[in-house]
Amino acid sequence: MRRARRLHTVTAVIMLLLCLAACGVSRAGKVQTPAGMKIQRGRNYREVIEDFEDKGFSNIRTEKIQDLQYGWNFKNGQVEEISVGGDSNYDAGVWVPQETEVVIRYHTFVTYIPDDTIEEPDGTGEEPADGNVQEDSAGNAQEAPEQAGQDDSAGN
């Protein structure tokens, strides 16, 4: 009787260990989310990227929110929102596939494009030097060849 009880106990322990081992195998290729969204909001986006990389995430991208002009309301690089697999209210410690998309949205300054970098119609971004431009058969702007007998020097 004592021997049968001992055999049942050993069998139960072995079954329990097998169940625990099977649970560990099912997490292959999965990673755990770092601190939850509520804690991450307000941190610098570079630190948040590092947190996700340290946990093993491989599909991290960032989106700029270009709303800063003076930096009074938010700091440059301050995280506004993070979504993990489309969920922006994720909790810490949730197991997800390693390739789950992580999108980190953060505040930054507005980018202005100076007028002198706006591309001109000829596609070069430069204005013609002397206005002496012709189009070739493909519609590309070409400088017209100088005509014979034309001299730029004064007095002729």
C-alpha positions as CSV (number, residue, x, y, z in Angstrom):
1,M,0.0,0.0,0.0
2,R,2.8,2.3,0.9
3,R,4.6,1.4,-2.3
4,A,1.5,2.1,-4.4
5,R,1.1,5.6,-2.8
6,R,4.7,6.4,-3.5
7,L,4.3,5.3,-7.1
8,H,1.3,7.6,-7.5
9,T,3.3,10.5,-6.1
10,V,6.2,10.0,-8.4
11,T,3.9,9.7,-11.4
12,A,2.1,12.9,-10.4
13,V,5.4,14.8,-10.1
14,I,6.6,13.5,-13.5
15,M,3.3,14.6,-15.1
16,L,3.6,18.0,-13.6
17,L,7.1,18.4,-14.8
18,L,6.1,17.4,-18.3
19,C,3.2,19.9,-18.3
20,L,5.6,22.7,-17.2
21,A,8.1,21.7,-19.9
22,A,5.4,21.8,-22.6
23,C,4.4,25.3,-21.6
24,G,8.0,26.6,-22.1
25,V,8.2,25.1,-25.6
26,S,5.0,27.0,-26.7
27,R,6.8,30.3,-26.2
28,A,9.5,29.7,-28.8
29,G,9.7,32.7,-31.2
30,K,7.7,34.9,-28.7
31,V,8.9,37.9,-26.7
32,Q,7.5,39.7,-23.7
33,T,6.4,43.3,-23.9
34,P,8.4,45.7,-21.7
35,A,6.7,48.3,-19.4
36,G,3.1,49.1,-20.3
37,M,2.0,52.0,-22.5
38,K,1.0,54.2,-19.5
39,I,4.6,54.0,-18.1
40,Q,6.3,54.5,-21.5
41,R,4.4,57.7,-22.4
42,G,6.6,60.7,-21.8
43,R,9.9,58.9,-22.1
44,N,12.4,59.6,-24.9
45,Y,11.7,57.4,-27.9
46,R,15.3,56.2,-28.2
47,E,15.1,54.7,-24.7
48,V,11.8,53.0,-25.6
49,I,13.3,51.5,-28.8
50,E,16.1,50.1,-26.7
51,D,13.7,48.5,-24.2
52,F,11.9,46.7,-27.0
53,E,15.1,45.6,-28.7
54,D,16.4,44.3,-25.4
55,K,13.3,42.2,-25.1
56,G,13.9,40.8,-28.6
57,F,11.4,42.7,-30.8
58,S,12.6,42.9,-34.4
59,N,9.9,44.9,-36.2
60,I,10.1,48.4,-34.6
61,R,9.3,51.6,-36.5
62,T,8.8,55.2,-35.4
63,E,6.4,57.9,-36.5
64,K,7.1,61.6,-36.0
65,I,4.4,63.9,-34.7
66,Q,5.7,67.2,-36.0
67,D,3.8,69.5,-33.6
68,L,6.6,71.2,-31.7
69,Q,7.4,74.9,-32.4
70,Y,9.0,76.0,-29.1
71,G,9.0,72.8,-27.1
72,W,6.8,74.2,-24.3
73,N,4.1,71.5,-24.1
74,F,6.3,68.4,-24.9
75,K,10.0,67.7,-25.2
76,N,11.6,66.8,-28.5
77,G,11.5,63.0,-28.8
78,Q,8.9,62.6,-26.1
79,V,6.8,59.4,-26.7
80,E,3.1,60.1,-27.2
81,E,1.9,56.6,-28.1
82,I,3.2,53.1,-28.6
83,S,1.2,50.3,-30.3
84,V,2.2,46.6,-30.1
85,G,0.4,44.7,-32.9
86,G,-2.1,47.6,-33.2
87,D,-2.9,47.6,-29.5
88,S,-2.0,51.0,-27.9
89,N,-3.2,49.9,-24.5
90,Y,-0.9,46.9,-24.1
91,D,0.2,45.7,-20.7
92,A,3.7,44.7,-19.6
93,G,4.7,41.1,-19.7
94,V,2.4,40.0,-22.5
95,W,3.8,37.3,-24.8
96,V,3.6,38.1,-28.5
97,P,5.4,36.9,-31.6
98,Q,8.9,38.4,-32.0
99,E,8.0,39.9,-35.4
100,T,4.9,41.8,-34.0
101,E,5.0,45.4,-35.3
102,V,5.8,48.0,-32.7
103,V,5.0,51.6,-33.7
104,I,6.4,54.4,-31.5
105,R,4.9,57.8,-32.1
106,Y,6.8,60.8,-30.7
107,H,6.8,64.6,-30.6
108,T,9.4,66.6,-32.6
109,F,9.8,70.0,-34.2
110,V,8.0,71.0,-37.4
111,T,10.3,70.6,-40.4
112,Y,10.2,73.6,-42.7
113,I,11.4,73.3,-46.3
114,P,13.3,76.5,-47.4
115,D,12.1,78.1,-50.6
116,D,15.5,77.7,-52.3
117,T,15.3,73.9,-52.2
118,I,12.0,73.7,-54.1
119,E,12.6,71.9,-57.4
120,E,12.4,74.0,-60.5
121,P,10.3,72.8,-63.5
122,D,13.4,71.5,-65.3
123,G,13.9,68.9,-62.5
124,T,17.4,70.1,-61.5
125,G,16.4,72.3,-58.5
126,E,18.4,75.1,-60.1
127,E,17.4,78.1,-62.0
128,P,18.8,78.6,-65.5
129,A,22.0,80.7,-65.3
130,D,21.2,83.2,-68.1
131,G,17.7,82.3,-69.3
132,N,19.2,80.9,-72.5
133,V,17.6,77.4,-72.3
134,Q,15.9,75.2,-74.9
135,E,14.3,71.8,-74.6
136,D,15.6,68.8,-76.5
137,S,13.4,66.3,-78.2
138,A,12.8,64.4,-74.9
139,G,11.6,67.6,-73.2
140,N,14.8,68.0,-71.1
141,A,16.1,71.5,-70.5
142,Q,19.4,72.1,-72.4
143,E,21.4,75.3,-72.6
144,A,21.2,76.7,-76.1
145,P,24.5,76.7,-77.9
146,E,26.1,80.1,-78.4
147,Q,25.5,81.6,-81.8
148,A,28.4,82.5,-84.1
149,G,29.3,86.1,-84.1
150,Q,27.8,86.8,-80.7
151,D,30.3,88.4,-78.3
152,D,29.6,89.1,-74.6
153,S,32.2,91.8,-74.3
154,A,31.1,95.4,-74.1
155,G,31.5,97.8,-77.1
156,N,30.8,95.4,-80.0
